[in-house]
Amino acid sequence: MAVIDGLTALVSANARPIVQTSFRSFPPAYPLLHINAYSNALAKAVRPEDVDPVLQVTLPDEPTACCHLQHRSLTFLCPISGYRECCVLTAVLYDELTFPARHPS
C-alpha cells in the first residue's frame, strides 16, 4: 500500500487550512500548492461535489496529485507524490472517516 505525503484538514465552507501533519520530506510550500490546487478547482466548480476527487498538481520535478474528501464540515487533502494509487488512498480515507466503528481503538 502507498504512503501519503501528509494530511491537511480544511474548513469546507472557505477552504482554509486548520491543521496539517508534518511534510518533512518536502519544502514548506508543498502543502500550500495542493491547497491552492484544490481551492482553484473549487472556485471553478458549480458545486463542491463537482470537483474531481483526484487533482493533478503540477510541480517541476515530479508528478503529484491531491486526493480530497469532504466529511461533515471538514475537507481532508492527501497530497501524494510519484506514481502511487490514488484510488486506494481515497478509499482508505473514506473508510476511516465514514466507518470509525470498524476500527476499534
Summary of the structure (lengths in Angstrom):
residues: 105
radius of gyration: 13.4
end to end distance: 21.5
largest distance: 41.4
contacts: 272
relative contact order: 0.21
helix: 32%
strand: 28%
